Amino acid sequence: MADAPAQPAPAAAAAAGNPHKRKNKGKGNPNKKNKKLKGPDDATRRRHKPSAKFLKLLEKRARDYNSDDDDDAPQVRPRRSQPRPPPKQRDAAPDGDDDLKEAPSSEEEASSSGGESDGEKAVTMFQEGCRAFQAAFTKIMEKKLADNPLGPILSADKKLVAAKLAEEADEHKSKGEARKEKRLAAQKGHKIPENAIDNKEKMLIKVATQGVVRLFNEVSKRQTRKGLNPSSKDVKSLAKHSVPSSEGQQGQGSSKFSKNIGKGEDEPGWAPLRDTYMLGSKLKDWDKAQDSDVAKPSEVPLDNFSDDE
Amino acid sequence: GKGNGKGPGKRKMPLSVARKQQAVLANVDQVTGERIPKSFVFSRGKLPSTLRHLQQDLRKLMLPYTALKLKEKKRNNLKDFVNVASPLGVTHFLILSNPKSLPHLRFAKSPQGPTYTCQILEYALAADIANSQKRPRCPAEIFKNSPLVVLSGFNGLGEPFKSFVTFFRHLVPAIDTDTVKLSTCQRILLLQYDKETEAIDFRHYSIKLQPVGVSRKIRKLMQNNQVPDLRDLKDVSDYVTKAGYGSESEPDDEAATVSLASDIDKLNRASRKSAVRLQEIGPRMTMRLVKVESGLCSGDILYPQSVGKDVKEGQEEEEIEDAEDMMELEDGTEEDDSGDEE
């Protein structure tokens, strides 16, 4: 009999702790329950020790008890207590925490009536079981736990625990080291520039600036000249040779532009009008002799122009 | 591209924008008649997060002719990219990888072009560079045009660097000096070869033109379009002629001055002198060329891994290593064989 209250009680505890579980899972009749429902606080408080109120009530009943009134009182009580266990037992299964609320209330009634009602065998045994359970539970809850950060250790073998802890710490350390190494390897080569621009960078910027300046000067020369005086010189040679010639003065090493298109002056400006549009320089004079190869610098990057749209 | 928005219910788009969109999608440059080189920047293998940022920076660098939001999956292999590339007109691949925790960048031409593998010795992200500058400058419109490419220090190097230079020149659309508008040249990519360390410095700058001979105050006035504070001054001439502080970054030698052909913007007008000022944006890398293959990440190896051997085809050379021997390079300089092999 002690098992029955023990089993629903932990379930009730779990259910009470779970905020998502609905309290009256479909079967509860709120009206019936509300009569004896105490708040959850009362139930939890009851686990630690009986409340002062309850004690007072017990005392009051003990005071009021008069064995001369046996005829009336027990009749009232059993009748009242009888309907209570059936509904309680009926709902014991689905309603975990209601059971807990019922238990103290039925305990109240049962404890007062238990002694004298011999006919209520079930109630008596239940009451004893309840009392025993209450005593045991209270004893457990009163026990002070050691303030161990690991929590309560069920097996008191300290050595085992220490070994396990050491192993865990080791694992943790090696994992941490591995992670650090991995991160270092990932950053390999990543060099964050310092604030000040040092000499090397300044030199690089200078080189780049010279390249840009040269290009811009070329462009401005070409573009201002274009309208005025089309030069008779081959423009291609201008592009190729004048640039290298100015390098010697700079002494910096050659700078080359992105591919410079120089075309003959006699060719139209718009690309599709040219003879070499999409054909490349090779097929320019396809009907003429092969020796005259005024190779235009406009090479087609891919030879397979057949897939051009 | 999108239509001109004349139909009912279509969003109205100005003609210039529609034309620009079409220009980017086009395969052939309208003016020069050549194919526009487009590129894919992607990675092979797992990359740590900083290398992913580097990949994104490189994509921004290759704008506008690249897929900025290219999505790659683990199971894509190179063949998938090649297959997708040809209908879209993509001609170049930039492949980031991280074998043995050493970042490598491969430049390749699709579909059967040569592949240049460079090991990245050091790199810095665009965000790092912006953090290190006092006034970082990276307006979004400078990515609307391709960068200019400047290669320096590659003189007289012979193979494989000669083809490397040609490769890079083809990586960006060609510039027609007769018709190019200077306002479209807003970025510059610099590759400089350092002979002692044999490293290639890779830098990305933004170009800013500043009129020369204009005092700082007047320049700011024109830029800000705000009325200056003349409370303490008696006359406007005080404001204009007051000697201000010299700018701390006065690099303007004669070397940096250009004379413009046309109006660039409000400040830089035609046939006036302007100074070219560069500011670094974008990733910064130091790389070393370690391998050249004749195919797309396959084929004959044209340039062996370790430096200082006779440059010949074949892989037998890689096995031979002798620290004491002096070996001759192709261009005649002699060098100690201190090659480092991976």
HADDOCK unambig.tbl for C-alpha pairs under 7 A between the chains (distance, minus, plus):
assign (segid A and resid 185 and name CA) (segid B and resid 101 and name CA) 6.35 0.50 0.50
assign (segid A and resid 186 and name CA) (segid B and resid 48 and name CA) 5.46 0.50 0.50
assign (segid A and resid 186 and name CA) (segid B and resid 101 and name CA) 6.93 0.50 0.50
assign (segid A and resid 189 and name CA) (segid B and resid 121 and name CA) 5.78 0.50 0.50
assign (segid A and resid 189 and name CA) (segid B and resid 122 and name CA) 4.46 0.50 0.50
assign (segid A and resid 189 and name CA) (segid B and resid 123 and name CA) 6.06 0.50 0.50
assign (segid A and resid 190 and name CA) (segid B and resid 122 and name CA) 5.77 0.50 0.50
assign (segid A and resid 190 and name CA) (segid B and resid 123 and name CA) 5.11 0.50 0.50
assign (segid A and resid 190 and name CA) (segid B and resid 124 and name CA) 5.84 0.50 0.50
assign (segid A and resid 191 and name CA) (segid B and resid 122 and name CA) 5.98 0.50 0.50
assign (segid A and resid 191 and name CA) (segid B and resid 123 and name CA) 5.67 0.50 0.50
assign (segid A and resid 191 and name CA) (segid B and resid 124 and name CA) 5.43 0.50 0.50
assign (segid A and resid 192 and name CA) (segid B and resid 124 and name CA) 5.57 0.50 0.50
assign (segid A and resid 192 and name CA) (segid B and resid 128 and name CA) 6.01 0.50 0.50
assign (segid A and resid 193 and name CA) (segid B and resid 124 and name CA) 6.87 0.50 0.50
assign (segid A and resid 193 and name CA) (segid B and resid 128 and name CA) 6.84 0.50 0.50
assign (segid A and resid 193 and name CA) (segid B and resid 129 and name CA) 6.53 0.50 0.50
assign (segid A and resid 193 and name CA) (segid B and resid 132 and name CA) 6.68 0.50 0.50
assign (segid A and resid 194 and name CA) (segid B and resid 132 and name CA) 6.32 0.50 0.50
assign (segid A and resid 195 and name CA) (segid B and resid 132 and name CA) 4.74 0.50 0.50
assign (segid A and resid 195 and name CA) (segid B and resid 133 and name CA) 6.53 0.50 0.50
assign (segid A and resid 205 and name CA) (segid B and resid 278 and name CA) 6.89 0.50 0.50
assign (segid A and resid 208 and name CA) (segid B and resid 150 and name CA) 6.82 0.50 0.50
assign (segid A and resid 208 and name CA) (segid B and resid 190 and name CA) 6.28 0.50 0.50
assign (segid A and resid 209 and name CA) (segid B and resid 256 and name CA) 6.52 0.50 0.50
assign (segid A and resid 209 and name CA) (segid B and resid 276 and name CA) 6.77 0.50 0.50
assign (segid A and resid 209 and name CA) (segid B and resid 278 and name CA) 6.87 0.50 0.50
assign (segid A and resid 210 and name CA) (segid B and resid 255 and name CA) 6.98 0.50 0.50
assign (segid A and resid 210 and name CA) (segid B and resid 256 and name CA) 6.69 0.50 0.50
assign (segid A and resid 211 and name CA) (segid B and resid 150 and name CA) 6.49 0.50 0.50
assign (segid A and resid 213 and name CA) (segid B and resid 256 and name CA) 6.22 0.50 0.50
assign (segid A and resid 213 and name CA) (segid B and resid 257 and name CA) 6.95 0.50 0.50
assign (segid A and resid 213 and name CA) (segid B and resid 258 and name CA) 6.07 0.50 0.50
assign (segid A and resid 216 and name CA) (segid B and resid 258 and name CA) 6.67 0.50 0.50
assign (segid A and resid 217 and name CA) (segid B and resid 258 and name CA) 6.08 0.50 0.50
assign (segid A and resid 217 and name CA) (segid B and resid 259 and name CA) 6.71 0.50 0.50
assign (segid A and resid 219 and name CA) (segid B and resid 177 and name CA) 5.15 0.50 0.50
assign (segid A and resid 219 and name CA) (segid B and resid 178 and name CA) 6.45 0.50 0.50
assign (segid A and resid 220 and name CA) (segid B and resid 259 and name CA) 6.99 0.50 0.50
assign (segid A and resid 220 and name CA) (segid B and resid 260 and name CA) 5.77 0.50 0.50
assign (segid A and resid 220 and name CA) (segid B and resid 261 and name CA) 4.36 0.50 0.50
assign (segid A and resid 222 and name CA) (segid B and resid 178 and name CA) 5.84 0.50 0.50
assign (segid A and resid 223 and name CA) (segid B and resid 178 and name CA) 5.68 0.50 0.50
assign (segid A and resid 223 and name CA) (segid B and resid 261 and name CA) 6.43 0.50 0.50
assign (segid A and resid 224 and name CA) (segid B and resid 261 and name CA) 6.10 0.50 0.50
assign (segid A and resid 253 and name CA) (segid B and resid 152 and name CA) 6.36 0.50 0.50
assign (segid A and resid 253 and name CA) (segid B and resid 153 and name CA) 5.28 0.50 0.50
assign (segid A and resid 253 and name CA) (segid B and resid 155 and name CA) 6.75 0.50 0.50
assign (segid A and resid 254 and name CA) (segid B and resid 152 and name CA) 5.45 0.50 0.50
assign (segid A and resid 254 and name CA) (segid B and resid 153 and name CA) 6.01 0.50 0.50
assign (segid A and resid 254 and name CA) (segid B and resid 155 and name CA) 6.08 0.50 0.50
assign (segid A and resid 255 and name CA) (segid B and resid 150 and name CA) 6.21 0.50 0.50
assign (segid A and resid 255 and name CA) (segid B and resid 151 and name CA) 5.53 0.50 0.50
assign (segid A and resid 255 and name CA) (segid B and resid 152 and name CA) 4.69 0.50 0.50
assign (segid A and resid 256 and name CA) (segid B and resid 150 and name CA) 5.59 0.50 0.50
assign (segid A and resid 256 and name CA) (segid B and resid 151 and name CA) 5.49 0.50 0.50
assign (segid A and resid 256 and name CA) (segid B and resid 152 and name CA) 6.81 0.50 0.50
assign (segid A and resid 257 and name CA) (segid B and resid 149 and name CA) 6.06 0.50 0.50
assign (segid A and resid 257 and name CA) (segid B and resid 150 and name CA) 5.25 0.50 0.50
assign (segid A and resid 258 and name CA) (segid B and resid 148 and name CA) 5.93 0.50 0.50
assign (segid A and resid 258 and name CA) (segid B and resid 149 and name CA) 4.97 0.50 0.50
assign (segid A and resid 258 and name CA) (segid B and resid 150 and name CA) 6.46 0.50 0.50
assign (segid A and resid 258 and name CA) (segid B and resid 169 and name CA) 5.02 0.50 0.50
assign (segid A and resid 258 and name CA) (segid B and resid 174 and name CA) 6.37 0.50 0.50
assign (segid A and resid 258 and name CA) (segid B and resid 175 and name CA) 6.79 0.50 0.50
assign (segid A and resid 259 and name CA) (segid B and resid 169 and name CA) 5.43 0.50 0.50
assign (segid A and resid 259 and name CA) (segid B and resid 170 and name CA) 6.91 0.50 0.50
assign (segid A and resid 259 and name CA) (segid B and resid 174 and name CA) 5.08 0.50 0.50
assign (segid A and resid 259 and name CA) (segid B and resid 175 and name CA) 6.30 0.50 0.50
assign (segid A and resid 260 and name CA) (segid B and resid 174 and name CA) 6.22 0.50 0.50
assign (segid A and resid 260 and name CA) (segid B and resid 175 and name CA) 5.54 0.50 0.50
assign (segid A and resid 260 and name CA) (segid B and resid 176 and name CA) 6.14 0.50 0.50
assign (segid A and resid 260 and name CA) (segid B and resid 177 and name CA) 6.96 0.50 0.50
assign (segid A and resid 261 and name CA) (segid B and resid 174 and name CA) 6.83 0.50 0.50
assign (segid A and resid 261 and name CA) (segid B and resid 175 and name CA) 6.36 0.50 0.50
assign (segid A and resid 261 and name CA) (segid B and resid 176 and name CA) 5.14 0.50 0.50
assign (segid A and resid 270 and name CA) (segid B and resid 31 and name CA) 5.77 0.50 0.50
assign (segid A and resid 271 and name CA) (segid B and resid 30 and name CA) 6.60 0.50 0.50
assign (segid A and resid 271 and name CA) (segid B and resid 31 and name CA) 5.30 0.50 0.50
assign (segid A and resid 271 and name CA) (segid B and resid 32 and name CA) 5.38 0.50 0.50
assign (segid A and resid 271 and name CA) (segid B and resid 33 and name CA) 4.82 0.50 0.50
assign (segid A and resid 272 and name CA) (segid B and resid 33 and name CA) 6.64 0.50 0.50
assign (segid A and resid 277 and name CA) (segid B and resid 33 and name CA) 5.81 0.50 0.50
assign (segid A and resid 278 and name CA) (segid B and resid 33 and name CA) 6.46 0.50 0.50
assign (segid A and resid 278 and name CA) (segid B and resid 34 and name CA) 6.57 0.50 0.50
assign (segid A and resid 300 and name CA) (segid B and resid 34 and name CA) 6.61 0.50 0.50
assign (segid A and resid 301 and name CA) (segid B and resid 170 and name CA) 6.83 0.50 0.50
